[in-house]
Amino acid sequence: MKRPLIGVTLDAEQPGGYSKFPWYAARQNYFGAVVAAGGLPVALPHEPDQAVDYLDTIDGVLVTGGAFDVDPAYYDGGARHSTVITKDRRTAFEFAITRGAIERDMPVLGICGGQQLLHVVLGGKLIQHIPDAVPDALAHEQPNPRDQAGHEVAVKPGTLLHRLVGVDRLPVNSAHHQAALDEPSGVVVNAVADDGVIEGIEVTGRRFCLGVQWHPEFHISDGDKRIFAAFVAACRG
């Protein structure tokens, strides 16, 4: 069976470290998780004007995370919090390709910052800095390694996510200071941390439109593997 072609968004860095010139970056396990699930991953450079051409070629979109934030101007979020860091060209590209994928009913999986971007594309707003907005918040930027669980989430029964992972509570690895704020029309919150922070979203009636705030590409649970398996299966059409 032919492997579906999965577009994987990249991070972008300024000169320094790997190169004296601007460079793209992505952890290998994003690509490895797609391969393990039966997909063929391809990297997507940040070319907003070429989003339609990419969508004509690929079968699904994986929007990755990164140490940056969606500009609050995208969701009428008011003044920018002092902790907010933006990467404007990356966000412009990811917004264009995610919106285009949704319009085509193409499978989309958003991870961490990718879940936040997906939420904004779907009409939602974000908490700009969890420690300032959520009393007694958990350590969503967990101090322990990312290949270990930082906390658990409650998975909402009856959701796609619940059908995939098959459990009411799931251990997750956590590396974020922002989160979805609301549940706009058409969006279903499918996972919540014990402090009330939204950890997952989905859209019903779609081939596959799912966002998770944690990093399932690390495969710290069977549920994480099932998320990727279902995403790649949906990309097969």
C-alpha positions as CSV (number, residue, x, y, z in Angstrom):
1,M,0.0,0.0,0.0
2,K,1.3,3.4,-1.0
3,R,2.4,5.5,2.0
4,P,0.5,8.8,2.3
5,L,2.6,12.0,1.9
6,I,2.5,14.0,5.2
7,G,3.7,17.6,5.2
8,V,5.5,18.4,8.4
9,T,6.0,22.1,9.3
10,L,9.5,23.3,10.3
11,D,10.8,25.7,12.9
12,A,13.1,28.5,11.7
13,E,16.2,29.9,13.5
14,Q,18.3,32.9,13.0
15,P,22.1,32.7,12.2
16,G,24.1,31.0,15.0
17,G,24.7,27.6,16.3
18,Y,24.1,25.2,13.4
19,S,24.8,27.8,10.7
20,K,26.0,31.3,10.2
21,F,22.9,31.8,8.0
22,P,19.2,31.4,8.7
23,W,18.2,27.7,9.0
24,Y,15.2,25.4,9.4
25,A,15.0,22.8,12.2
26,A,12.8,20.0,13.4
27,R,13.2,17.2,15.9
28,Q,13.7,13.8,14.2
29,N,11.0,12.1,16.2
30,Y,8.2,14.1,14.4
31,F,9.3,12.5,11.2
32,G,10.0,9.1,12.9
33,A,6.5,9.0,14.4
34,V,5.0,9.6,10.9
35,V,7.2,6.8,9.4
36,A,6.3,4.4,12.2
37,A,2.6,5.0,11.6
38,G,3.0,4.2,7.9
39,G,3.3,7.7,6.4
40,L,6.0,9.3,4.2
41,P,7.0,12.7,5.8
42,V,8.2,15.7,3.9
43,A,9.4,19.0,5.3
44,L,7.5,22.1,4.4
45,P,9.6,25.3,4.1
46,H,7.9,28.6,5.0
47,E,6.6,29.8,1.7
48,P,3.1,31.2,2.4
49,D,2.5,32.0,-1.3
50,Q,3.2,28.3,-2.1
51,A,0.7,26.8,0.4
52,V,-1.8,25.9,-2.3
53,D,0.9,24.1,-4.3
54,Y,2.0,22.1,-1.2
55,L,-1.6,21.2,-0.6
56,D,-2.0,19.9,-4.1
57,T,0.8,17.5,-3.5
58,I,0.5,16.2,0.1
59,D,-2.2,14.1,1.8
60,G,-2.1,15.6,5.3
61,V,-0.6,18.3,7.4
62,L,1.3,17.9,10.7
63,V,1.8,21.3,12.4
64,T,4.6,21.0,14.9
65,G,5.5,22.9,18.0
66,G,8.3,25.3,18.8
67,A,9.6,27.8,21.4
68,F,7.5,30.7,20.0
69,D,3.9,32.0,20.0
70,V,1.1,33.0,17.6
71,D,1.0,36.7,17.4
72,P,-2.1,37.8,19.5
73,A,-3.1,40.1,16.6
74,Y,-4.3,36.9,14.8
75,Y,-7.0,36.3,17.5
76,D,-7.7,39.8,18.8
77,G,-5.9,38.9,21.9
78,G,-5.1,42.5,23.0
79,A,-1.7,43.7,24.2
80,R,1.2,41.2,23.7
81,H,2.4,39.6,27.0
82,S,6.0,40.2,27.8
83,T,6.8,36.5,27.4
84,V,5.4,36.3,23.9
85,I,7.9,35.5,21.1
86,T,6.8,35.4,17.5
87,K,8.1,34.0,14.3
88,D,6.1,35.9,11.8
89,R,6.9,34.1,8.5
90,R,6.5,30.7,10.1
91,T,3.1,31.6,11.5
92,A,2.0,33.2,8.2
93,F,2.9,29.9,6.4
94,E,1.3,27.6,9.0
95,F,-1.8,29.7,9.1
96,A,-2.1,29.5,5.3
97,I,-1.5,25.8,4.9
98,T,-3.7,24.9,7.9
99,R,-6.6,27.0,6.8
100,G,-6.2,25.6,3.3
101,A,-6.1,22.0,4.6
102,I,-9.3,22.6,6.6
103,E,-11.1,24.1,3.6
104,R,-10.2,20.9,1.6
105,D,-11.1,18.6,4.5
106,M,-7.6,17.3,4.5
107,P,-6.4,15.6,7.7
108,V,-4.6,17.9,10.1
109,L,-2.8,17.1,13.3
110,G,-1.6,20.0,15.5
111,I,1.0,19.4,18.2
112,C,1.7,21.8,21.1
113,G,2.2,25.2,19.4
114,G,0.6,23.5,16.3
115,Q,-2.5,22.9,18.4
116,Q,-2.6,26.5,19.4
117,L,-2.3,27.7,15.8
118,L,-5.0,25.2,14.8
119,H,-7.3,26.6,17.5
120,V,-6.7,30.2,16.2
121,V,-7.4,29.1,12.6
122,L,-10.7,27.6,13.8
123,G,-11.7,30.9,15.4
124,G,-10.4,30.4,18.9
125,K,-8.4,32.6,21.3
126,L,-5.4,31.8,23.5
127,I,-4.2,32.3,27.0
128,Q,-1.0,34.3,26.5
129,H,0.8,33.1,29.6
130,I,-0.7,30.4,31.8
131,P,1.1,31.3,35.1
132,D,-0.5,34.8,35.0
133,A,-4.0,33.5,34.0
134,V,-4.6,30.2,35.8
135,P,-4.4,30.1,39.6
136,D,-2.4,27.2,41.0
137,A,-1.4,26.1,37.5
138,L,0.5,22.9,36.9
139,A,4.0,23.0,35.6
140,H,3.0,22.9,31.9
141,E,6.6,23.6,31.0
142,Q,7.7,20.5,32.9
143,P,11.1,20.4,34.5
144,N,11.7,16.7,33.8
145,P,12.8,15.4,30.3
146,R,10.2,15.6,27.5
147,D,10.3,11.8,27.0
148,Q,8.7,11.4,30.4
149,A,5.2,12.3,31.6
150,G,4.8,15.7,33.3
151,H,1.1,15.4,34.3
152,E,-2.1,13.7,33.2
153,V,-5.1,14.9,31.3
154,A,-8.7,13.9,31.5
155,V,-10.0,12.7,28.1
156,K,-13.6,13.6,27.4
157,P,-15.8,10.5,26.7
158,G,-17.5,10.5,23.3
159,T,-14.7,12.4,21.5
160,L,-12.5,11.2,18.7
161,L,-9.5,11.5,21.1
162,H,-11.2,9.2,23.6
163,R,-12.0,6.6,20.9
164,L,-8.4,6.7,19.8
165,V,-6.6,6.5,23.2
166,G,-9.2,4.3,24.9
167,V,-8.7,5.7,28.4
168,D,-10.3,8.4,30.6
169,R,-6.9,9.7,31.8
170,L,-3.7,9.9,29.8
171,P,-0.1,10.7,31.0
172,V,1.3,13.5,28.8
173,N,4.6,15.4,28.4
174,S,4.2,19.1,28.6
175,A,6.2,22.1,27.2
176,H,4.0,25.2,26.8
177,H,3.2,28.5,28.5
178,Q,0.1,29.2,26.4
179,A,-3.1,27.3,25.8
180,A,-6.5,27.5,24.1
181,L,-8.8,29.9,26.0
182,D,-12.2,29.0,24.7
183,E,-14.4,26.5,22.7
184,P,-15.6,28.3,19.6
185,S,-18.4,27.0,17.4
186,G,-17.4,23.8,15.7
187,V,-14.5,23.1,18.1
188,V,-14.8,20.4,20.8
189,V,-12.5,20.4,23.8
190,N,-11.4,16.8,24.2
191,A,-8.8,16.9,27.0
192,V,-8.3,19.0,30.1
193,A,-5.5,19.1,32.7
194,D,-6.4,19.0,36.4
195,D,-5.9,22.7,36.7
196,G,-8.5,23.4,34.0
197,V,-6.1,24.1,31.1
198,I,-7.4,22.9,27.8
199,E,-5.1,20.2,26.5
200,G,-6.8,19.0,23.3
201,I,-9.3,20.1,20.6
202,E,-11.0,18.5,17.6
203,V,-13.6,19.2,15.0
204,T,-16.4,16.7,14.4
205,G,-17.6,15.9,10.9
206,R,-14.1,16.1,9.4
207,R,-11.9,13.4,8.1
208,F,-9.4,14.2,10.8
209,C,-8.9,17.5,12.6
210,L,-7.2,17.1,16.0
211,G,-4.9,19.2,18.2
212,V,-3.1,18.1,21.3
213,Q,-1.1,20.3,23.6
214,W,1.4,17.6,24.5
215,H,4.0,15.8,22.3
216,P,2.8,12.4,21.2
217,E,5.7,12.0,18.8
218,F,7.7,10.9,21.9
219,H,5.4,7.9,22.2
220,I,5.3,7.9,26.0
221,S,2.0,6.0,25.9
222,D,0.1,3.6,23.6
223,G,-2.4,6.4,23.2
224,D,0.3,8.6,21.6
225,K,1.0,5.9,19.0
226,R,-2.7,5.5,18.3
227,I,-3.0,9.2,17.6
228,F,-0.4,9.0,14.9
229,A,-1.8,5.8,13.5
230,A,-5.2,7.3,13.1
231,F,-3.9,10.5,11.6
232,V,-1.8,8.6,8.9
233,A,-4.7,6.3,8.3
234,A,-7.0,9.3,7.6
235,C,-4.4,10.6,5.2
236,R,-4.8,7.5,3.1
237,G,-8.2,8.7,2.1
